[in-house]
C-alpha cells in the first residue's frame, strides 16, 4: 500500500489525509484511525502530520503569521512554476514545498525569539491529546500485543488496555491537583481512591470523573458512540464539548450522568446525547451474597426483589400492594440477572422492562394466597 512509504510531509500533502484532518470527514477519519492502529510503525508520522496540518491551517488564519507564510509560499511556488512552466497552484493547496516553507518559517520565528507566537498557534489549534504528544511529562502506550496490556500508574491505579487501544498519562501525579488520562479505544480502569485528587478520563468527546472505582470505557475513534460502564463505585460522565462551551461552569460533572454499579451510559457522538441503562450482564457486587441466597421457598415477592437489589446494586420498582399475595418458590442460582427475572416473572405472571437503568415490574397481582409462611403466634 502506498502509505507505507509515506513521510510526515507525504501524509500532510495527501488529499484524503487532509479530508480527515481539515474537513473532519467521518469516512476519512474512520479509515485513518483504522490504518493507524493496523500500522503502528506509522503512528508517529501520522500524528506529526496531523499536528502540522492543524498548525498550518491555524497559521493561515492568524494575522501575525499569515502574511509571511503566504509571501514565502508565493515566492517558492513562483520559482517552481517558472522552472517547470506549470500554472501556479491555488494558495489553499497543501503541497510538500509549502510544508517545508512553513517549517522553515517556524524555525525562523523560534530563532528570532518569536517562540510565544509559534506556541500560541499550536496551543489554540491542537486538541489536549495532541498537546500531550509533545509533552515530556506524559507517557503514551499503544497496545499491539493482541491481548490485554496492564498499565500501572504511579498513583496505584491500574488500567487494563485492550488491543489496538492507546492511553496517555503522566509519569507522576504527585504535584498535580487532578489525575487526567486520555484514552483512544477500550480500557478497564481500577482507580486508587484519593478524594483530594479526582481522576478524569478523556475519551473522544466524553469525560468521566471518578474518585475511586472500577469501570470500563469503550471509545474507538471509528465508532459512532462511546460507552462507559461501572462495576464498583460511582462516576459522573459528561460531554467535553458541552464543558468547553460552558467554560465558566466550575464543575461540569455536576450536570453529568451519574452511574453506579452495573449501570452504563451510551453517548451518541452524532447528536451529543446520553442514554443511561443497565449493563448487558450485571454482576453480583455484594460479596456477602452466596448462591444459597437465591434459593427461594414460598418467599414473599418483596423479599425476593430486595435480595436481587442488594446482590446486583440495582433498583427494582414494583407495586407492593398489588403484589402482596405473590410468593416465589424457585431454586435460582448462577443464572444471569435477566434470566432470573424471566423465571420470576413467568412464575408469578408478571413482566419486567428496563427504564433509565431501573427494573420496572408490572403485574395484576396473584390473587389470594394458597399458602403463606407460618406466622409466629405469641401467647
C-alpha positions in Angstrom: 0.0 0.0 0.0 1.4 3.4 -1.0 1.0 4.9 2.5 3.6 2.5 4.0 6.4 4.6 2.4 4.9 8.0 3.3 6.8 10.5 5.3 5.3 13.3 7.5 5.3 15.6 4.6 3.7 13.0 2.3 0.8 12.4 4.7 0.2 16.1 5.1 0.1 16.6 1.4 -2.3 13.7 0.7 -5.9 14.8 -0.2 -7.6 12.0 1.7 -5.5 12.8 4.8 -6.4 16.4 4.5 -10.0 15.5 4.2 -9.8 13.8 7.6 -7.7 16.5 9.4 -9.0 19.7 7.9 -12.6 18.8 6.8 -13.4 16.3 9.7 -14.8 13.9 7.2 -16.2 10.8 9.0 -15.3 8.2 6.4 -11.8 9.5 6.1 -11.5 9.6 9.9 -12.6 6.0 10.2 -10.1 4.9 7.5 -7.1 6.8 9.0 -7.8 5.7 12.6 -8.0 2.1 11.5 -4.9 2.4 9.3 -3.1 3.9 12.3 -3.9 1.0 14.5 -3.0 -1.6 11.9 0.3 0.1 11.1 1.7 1.3 14.5 5.1 1.9 12.9 3.5 4.8 11.0 1.6 6.3 14.0 4.3 8.8 14.9 4.4 10.1 11.3 0.6 10.3 11.1 0.4 12.2 14.5 3.1 14.7 13.4 1.5 15.2 10.0 -1.9 15.8 11.6 -0.5 18.4 14.1 1.5 20.0 11.3 -1.6 20.4 9.1 -3.7 21.8 12.0 -1.0 24.3 12.9 -0.5 25.2 9.3 -4.3 25.9 8.9 -4.2 28.0 12.1 -1.1 29.9 10.9 -3.0 30.8 7.7 -5.8 32.2 9.8 -3.6 34.1 12.2 -2.9 37.7 11.2 0.6 37.7 12.8 1.8 34.7 10.8 -0.4 34.6 7.6 1.4 37.3 5.7 5.0 36.0 5.9 3.8 32.4 5.3 1.7 33.4 2.3 4.6 35.5 1.0 7.1 32.7 1.4 4.7 30.2 -0.3 4.1 32.6 -3.3 7.9 33.1 -3.8 8.6 29.4 -3.7 5.7 28.5 -5.9 6.6 31.2 -8.4 10.1 29.8 -8.7 8.8 26.3 -9.2 6.2 27.4 -11.8 8.8 29.4 -13.7 11.2 26.5 -13.6 8.7 23.8 -14.8 6.3 26.0 -16.8 3.4 24.9 -14.7 0.4 27.0 -13.7 0.5 28.4 -10.2 -1.2 26.2 -7.7 -4.1 27.7 -5.6 -2.9 29.1 -2.3 -5.1 26.7 -0.4 -3.5 23.5 -1.7 -1.2 21.8 0.7 2.0 20.6 -1.0 5.3 19.4 0.4 7.1 22.6 -0.7 4.6 24.7 1.3 5.1 22.5 4.3 8.8 22.9 4.0 8.3 26.6 3.8 6.2 26.5 6.9 8.7 24.5 8.8 11.4 26.9 7.7 9.3 29.9 8.8 8.7 28.3 12.3 12.4 27.8 12.7 13.0 31.5 11.8 10.3 32.6 14.3 11.9 30.5 17.0 15.4 31.7 16.2 14.3 35.3 16.2 12.7 34.9 19.6 9.2 34.5 18.4 8.5 31.4 20.4 5.4 32.8 22.0 3.7 33.3 18.7 4.5 29.8 17.5 3.3 28.2 20.8 0.2 30.3 20.7 -0.6 29.0 17.2 -0.1 25.4 18.4 -1.9 25.8 21.7 -5.1 27.3 20.0 -5.2 24.7 17.3 -4.2 21.3 18.8 -6.5 19.3 21.0 -5.4 18.4 24.5 -4.5 14.9 23.3 -2.3 16.4 20.5 -0.6 18.7 23.0 0.2 15.8 25.3 2.1 14.1 22.4 4.6 17.0 22.6 4.9 16.9 26.4 7.8 15.1 28.1 5.6 14.8 31.3 3.3 12.2 29.6 3.8 8.6 28.6 1.9 7.2 25.6 1.2 3.4 25.5 -0.2 1.7 22.3 -1.2 -1.9 22.8 -0.4 -4.0 19.8 0.2 -7.3 21.8 -3.0 -8.9 20.6 -4.1 -9.2 24.3 -4.8 -7.0 27.3 -1.9 -4.8 28.4 -1.9 -3.8 32.1 -0.6 -0.3 32.8 0.3 0.6 36.4 0.1 4.4 37.1 2.3 5.8 39.8 -0.8 6.7 42.0 -1.6 3.0 42.4 -4.3 2.9 39.7 -4.3 0.1 37.1 -5.6 0.3 33.5 -6.2 -2.9 31.5 -5.8 -1.6 28.0 -7.4 -3.6 25.2 -5.6 -4.5 22.0 -5.3 -1.7 19.4 -6.0 0.9 22.1 -4.0 3.9 23.3 -3.5 5.5 26.7 -1.7 8.7 27.6 -0.9 9.5 31.2 1.5 11.5 33.4 4.7 10.0 34.7 3.9 11.4 38.1 0.7 12.9 39.6 2.3 13.9 42.9 2.4 17.6 42.1 -0.9 17.6 40.2 -4.3 18.7 41.7 -6.1 16.2 39.4 -5.3 13.0 37.7 -6.0 13.1 33.9 -5.5 10.4 31.3 -6.5 10.2 27.6 -8.0 7.0 26.1 -8.5 6.0 22.5 -10.0 2.6 22.2 -11.1 0.5 25.2 -9.8 0.0 28.7 -10.9 -1.2 32.1 -9.9 1.2 34.9 -9.3 0.2 38.6 -8.7 3.6 40.2 -6.9 4.1 43.5 -9.0 6.2 45.9 -7.9 9.7 46.5 -10.7 12.1 47.4 -8.2 15.0 47.1 -7.2 14.2 43.6 -10.2 13.3 41.3 -9.5 11.1 38.3 -10.6 12.2 34.8 -10.6 10.0 31.7 -10.9 11.9 28.4 -12.2 9.6 25.6 -13.3 11.2 22.3 -16.0 13.7 23.2 -16.7 12.2 26.7 -15.1 12.9 30.1 -15.5 10.5 33.0 -14.8 11.7 36.6 -14.2 9.3 39.5 -12.8 9.3 43.0 -12.1 5.6 43.3 -13.9 2.9 41.4 -13.7 0.2 38.7 -15.2 0.9 35.3 -14.9 0.3 31.6 -14.8 2.8 28.7 -15.1 1.9 25.0 -14.3 4.8 22.8 -12.9 3.8 19.4 -12.4 6.7 17.0 -14.3 4.9 14.2 -17.4 4.1 16.4 -20.4 6.3 16.4 -20.8 6.1 20.2 -18.9 6.0 23.4 -19.8 3.6 26.2 -19.0 3.9 29.9 -19.9 1.1 32.3 -19.4 0.9 36.1 -18.6 -2.2 38.1 -17.8 -0.7 41.5 -18.2 2.8 42.9 -19.7 5.9 41.2 -18.7 8.1 38.2 -20.0 11.2 36.5 -20.0 11.2 32.7 -20.3 14.4 30.8 -19.7 15.9 27.4 -16.3 17.5 26.8 -17.9 19.6 24.1 -20.5 21.0 26.5 -17.8 21.6 29.1 -15.9 23.7 26.7 -19.0 25.6 25.7 -19.7 26.4 29.3 -16.2 27.1 30.4 -17.5 29.3 33.2 -19.1 26.3 34.9 -16.5 25.3 37.6 -17.8 21.7 37.9 -19.4 20.3 34.7 -19.6 16.9 36.3 -22.5 18.1 38.5 -24.8 18.1 35.5 -23.3 14.8 34.1 -24.9 11.4 34.0 -24.3 9.6 37.4 -23.5 5.9 37.1 -23.5 3.3 39.9 -22.5 -0.4 39.8 -23.9 -2.4 36.8 -25.0 0.8 35.1 -23.8 2.2 31.8 -24.3 5.2 29.6 -24.1 5.3 25.8 -23.1 8.6 24.3 -24.2 9.2 20.7 -21.5 11.2 19.0 -23.7 12.4 16.2 -26.2 14.3 18.3 -24.3 14.7 21.6 -26.8 12.7 23.6 -26.6 10.3 26.5 -28.7 7.1 27.1 -28.5 5.5 30.6 -29.1 1.8 31.0 -28.1 -1.4 32.8 -25.1 -3.2 31.5 -25.7 -6.3 29.3 -24.7 -8.7 32.0 -25.0 -7.3 35.6 -22.7 -9.0 38.1 -23.2 -9.7 41.8 -21.4 -6.9 43.6 -22.2 -7.8 47.2 -19.6 -10.4 48.2 -21.8 -11.5 51.2 -24.4 -12.8 48.8 -24.0 -16.5 48.2 -25.7 -18.9 45.8 -27.8 -20.2 48.7 -29.4 -16.7 49.0 -31.2 -17.3 45.6 -32.9 -20.5 46.8 -36.5 -19.2 47.4 -39.1 -21.3 49.1 -42.5 -19.7 49.2 -40.8 -16.4 49.7 -42.8 -13.1 49.6 -42.0 -11.4 46.3 -41.0 -8.2 48.0 -38.2 -10.1 49.8 -37.1 -11.7 46.5 -36.8 -8.3 44.8 -35.0 -6.9 47.8 -32.4 -9.8 47.6 -31.8 -9.0 43.9 -31.4 -5.3 44.6 -28.8 -5.9 47.3 -26.9 -8.5 45.3 -26.7 -6.6 42.0 -26.9 -3.0 43.3 -29.9 -2.3 41.0 -33.2 -0.6 41.7 -36.4 -2.7 41.2 -39.7 -0.8 41.1 -42.9 -2.7 41.8 -46.3 -2.2 43.3 -46.1 -3.9 46.7 -49.8 -3.6 47.4 -50.8 -5.2 44.1 -48.2 -8.0 44.5 -48.6 -8.6 48.3 -50.1 -12.0 47.7 -47.3 -13.1 45.3 -44.9 -15.7 46.7 -42.0 -17.4 44.9 -40.7 -21.0 45.1 -37.7 -21.3 42.8 -34.2 -22.7 43.1 -32.3 -19.8 41.4 -28.5 -19.9 41.4 -25.8 -18.7 39.0 -28.2 -17.5 36.2 -27.6 -14.0 34.9 -29.8 -11.4 36.5 -32.1 -11.0 33.5 -32.6 -14.8 33.3 -33.6 -14.8 37.0 -36.1 -12.0 36.2 -37.6 -14.1 33.4 -38.0 -17.1 35.6 -39.6 -15.0 38.4 -42.0 -13.1 36.1 -43.1 -16.3 34.4 -43.7 -18.0 37.7 -45.9 -15.2 39.2 -47.4 -13.9 35.9 -45.6 -10.6 35.7 -43.5 -8.7 33.2 -40.4 -6.5 33.5 -38.8 -3.7 31.5 -35.7 -1.6 31.8 -36.3 2.2 32.2 -33.4 4.6 32.8 -31.2 1.8 34.4 -34.1 0.7 36.6 -36.0 -2.6 36.6 -39.8 -2.0 36.5 -42.1 -4.9 37.3 -45.7 -4.8 36.2 -48.3 -7.3 37.5 -52.0 -7.7 38.0 -51.3 -9.4 41.3 -51.5 -13.1 42.3 -55.0 -13.3 43.9 -55.5 -14.7 47.3 -52.5 -16.7 48.6 -52.9 -20.5 48.7 -50.4 -20.8 51.5 -48.2 -18.5 53.4 -45.2 -18.9 55.5 -46.3 -19.6 59.1 -46.6 -16.6 61.3 -45.2 -16.8 64.8 -48.1 -16.6 67.3 -47.4 -15.1 70.6 -49.4 -16.4 73.6 
